[in-house]
Amino acid sequence: MTACRVLIIGRSGQLARALVRAAETRNVEIEPVGRPMLDLGDIAGTRSWLRGRLQAPDRPDIIINAAAFTAVDAAESQAEQAHRINAEAPAMIAAACAKADLPLIHVSTDYVFSGAKRGAWVEDDPTQPRSVYGRTKLAGEAAVANSCEKHLIVRTSWLFSATPPNFMTTMIRLARERREISVVEDQIGTPTPAAALASALLTMSGRAQDDSAPWGLYHFGGDTVMSWAGFAERILATAGLTGCAIRPIPGSKYPTDAERPAWSALNSSRLAAAFGCPPADFNVGLADAVREHLDAH
Ligand SMILES: NC(=O)c1ccc[n+]([C@@H]2O[C@H](COP(=O)([O-])OP(=O)(O)OC[C@H]3O[C@@H](n4cnc5c(N)ncnc54)[C@H](OP(=O)(O)O)[C@@H]3O)[C@@H](O)[C@H]2O)c1
């Protein structure tokens, strides 16, 4: 069987890297593209590049958009740029895919929710983002859904991997420098190994390639709900860093430019039923990522 050709928009990000690695053990040819060659801030330039790429004889079978303006706090003061990368660029990519009759997998976020629900969010729950980042990502979802019929939008949450920077690698670094780290305890979510998300996205790609995918909106998160402080404790315990304590603090004691949802845990049942990919195993994903990170650092 011919390999599925997947164009990944985003190259050095943690999800893009995880996708490249996940493809190594599958019948998938990966083509990651990113800056400086492809800058989503330049919409016209990206459109023209994509048009050429999608007309080439070796054109991809599917596109995964793993790129985003992910600096949640910086987005508050760079709203225009965040909107361009998170909403206008996905709209343009989706239109290009529709024109070429190509499926698009677009990655989105738990931060589209208000945080008011005390439980894991499902796909049909009402959205109400509290930040510029969340609003621009929600606008990107709408644009993709409206422009490209063959779309799979996958919201994920609290991604971690062995590659810095992310919350896991930051906690390990700080634990080596300090006796105590204060971490927010009143924001609850589902930490998700980037490797598990990448694997699920490639499974979805296979279904999209043979046109058997149930198009639409899905959630994919880890299988364990916890606070940032709880997550930090699990990271340090897994890394064997016993000389540093986690001090749980309320979010009000750690002010940030962007407001975050109090509860943003995701329920991943719909994706599990549709694609046979269960929610990510948090313990296994954390053990793997910590081991790989400690080996390299
Ligand atoms: N990280 C999380 O905790 C989290 C949680 C929920 C949802 N998500 C979503 O998951 C997806 C992947 O996130 P991630 O954690 O992998 O993010 P990341 O590590 O910050 O990587 C961001 C990616 O976006 C690309 N990018 C940013 N600006 C760009 C531009 N102007 N032109 C081209 N590419 C640009 C970067 O590309 P270059 O390689 O060219 O630099 C990089 O590959 C995003 O859609 C994000 O919203 C992430």
The ligand as an SDF file (V2000), in Angstrom:
LIG
                    3D

 48 52  0  0  0  0  0  0  0  0999 V2000
    0.9460   23.5000   24.0260 N   0  0  0  0  0  0  0  0  0  0  0  0
   -0.2140   23.2790   24.6200 C   0  0  0  0  0  0  0  0  0  0  0  0
   -0.3070   23.0700   25.8360 O   0  0  0  0  0  0  0  0  0  0  0  0
   -1.4850   23.2600   23.8050 C   0  0  0  0  0  0  0  0  0  0  0  0
   -2.7090   23.1060   24.4660 C   0  0  0  0  0  0  0  0  0  0  0  0
   -3.8760   23.1010   23.7120 C   0  0  0  0  0  0  0  0  0  0  0  0
   -3.8240   23.2140   22.3380 C   0  0  0  0  0  0  0  0  0  0  0  0
   -2.6210   23.3890   21.7230 N   0  0  0  0  0  0  0  0  0  0  0  0
   -2.6120   23.5170   20.2720 C   0  0  0  0  0  0  0  0  0  0  0  0
   -1.8010   22.4850   19.7460 O   0  0  0  0  0  0  0  0  0  0  0  0
   -1.1520   22.9230   18.5540 C   0  0  0  0  0  0  0  0  0  0  0  0
    0.3400   22.6440   18.6370 C   0  0  0  0  0  0  0  0  0  0  0  0
    0.8790   23.3540   19.7400 O   0  0  0  0  0  0  0  0  0  0  0  0
    2.3930   23.1610   20.2090 P   0  0  0  0  0  0  0  0  0  0  0  0
    2.3590   22.8950   21.6580 O   0  0  0  0  0  0  0  0  0  0  0  0
    3.1010   22.2390   19.3120 O   0  0  0  0  0  0  0  0  0  0  0  0
    2.9090   24.6380   19.9960 O   0  0  0  0  0  0  0  0  0  0  0  0
    4.4000   25.1770   19.8940 P   0  0  0  0  0  0  0  0  0  0  0  0
    5.3580   24.1990   20.4430 O   0  0  0  0  0  0  0  0  0  0  0  0
    4.3580   26.5630   20.4330 O   0  0  0  0  0  0  0  0  0  0  0  0
    4.6300   25.2480   18.3210 O   0  0  0  0  0  0  0  0  0  0  0  0
    3.9710   26.2090   17.5540 C   0  0  0  0  0  0  0  0  0  0  0  0
    4.1890   25.9200   16.0930 C   0  0  0  0  0  0  0  0  0  0  0  0
    3.5500   26.9860   15.3890 O   0  0  0  0  0  0  0  0  0  0  0  0
    4.4120   27.4100   14.3770 C   0  0  0  0  0  0  0  0  0  0  0  0
    4.2210   28.8260   14.0760 N   0  0  0  0  0  0  0  0  0  0  0  0
    4.0060   29.8440   14.9360 C   0  0  0  0  0  0  0  0  0  0  0  0
    3.9300   31.0070   14.2580 N   0  0  0  0  0  0  0  0  0  0  0  0
    4.1030   30.6930   12.9510 C   0  0  0  0  0  0  0  0  0  0  0  0
    4.1480   31.4380   11.7610 C   0  0  0  0  0  0  0  0  0  0  0  0
    4.0110   32.7750   11.7680 N   0  0  0  0  0  0  0  0  0  0  0  0
    4.3480   30.7990   10.5970 N   0  0  0  0  0  0  0  0  0  0  0  0
    4.5270   29.4680   10.5640 C   0  0  0  0  0  0  0  0  0  0  0  0
    4.4900   28.7010   11.6550 N   0  0  0  0  0  0  0  0  0  0  0  0
    4.2960   29.3100   12.8310 C   0  0  0  0  0  0  0  0  0  0  0  0
    5.8050   27.1380   14.8490 C   0  0  0  0  0  0  0  0  0  0  0  0
    6.4540   26.9610   13.6440 O   0  0  0  0  0  0  0  0  0  0  0  0
    8.0080   27.0200   13.3620 P   0  0  0  0  0  0  0  0  0  0  0  0
    8.3890   25.6060   13.4440 O   0  0  0  0  0  0  0  0  0  0  0  0
    8.0930   27.5480   11.9920 O   0  0  0  0  0  0  0  0  0  0  0  0
    8.5730   27.9180   14.4130 O   0  0  0  0  0  0  0  0  0  0  0  0
    5.6250   25.8590   15.6660 C   0  0  0  0  0  0  0  0  0  0  0  0
    5.7960   24.7340   14.8470 O   0  0  0  0  0  0  0  0  0  0  0  0
   -1.5420   24.3940   18.3860 C   0  0  0  0  0  0  0  0  0  0  0  0
   -2.6450   24.4800   17.5290 O   0  0  0  0  0  0  0  0  0  0  0  0
   -1.9790   24.8080   19.7850 C   0  0  0  0  0  0  0  0  0  0  0  0
   -2.9120   25.8640   19.7430 O   0  0  0  0  0  0  0  0  0  0  0  0
   -1.4500   23.4080   22.4210 C   0  0  0  0  0  0  0  0  0  0  0  0
  1  2  1  0
  2  3  2  0
  2  4  1  0
  4  5  1  0
  4 48  2  0
  5  6  2  0
  6  7  1  0
  7  8  2  0
  8  9  1  0
  8 48  1  0
  9 10  1  0
  9 46  1  0
 10 11  1  0
 11 12  1  0
 11 44  1  0
 12 13  1  0
 13 14  1  0
 14 15  2  0
 14 16  1  0
 14 17  1  0
 17 18  1  0
 18 19  2  0
 18 20  1  0
 18 21  1  0
 21 22  1  0
 22 23  1  0
 23 24  1  0
 23 42  1  0
 24 25  1  0
 25 26  1  0
 25 36  1  0
 26 27  1  0
 26 35  1  0
 27 28  2  0
 28 29  1  0
 29 30  1  0
 29 35  2  0
 30 31  1  0
 30 32  2  0
 32 33  1  0
 33 34  2  0
 34 35  1  0
 36 37  1  0
 36 42  1  0
 37 38  1  0
 38 39  2  0
 38 40  1  0
 38 41  1  0
 42 43  1  0
 44 45  1  0
 44 46  1  0
 46 47  1  0
M  CHG  2   8   1  16  -1
M  END
$$$$
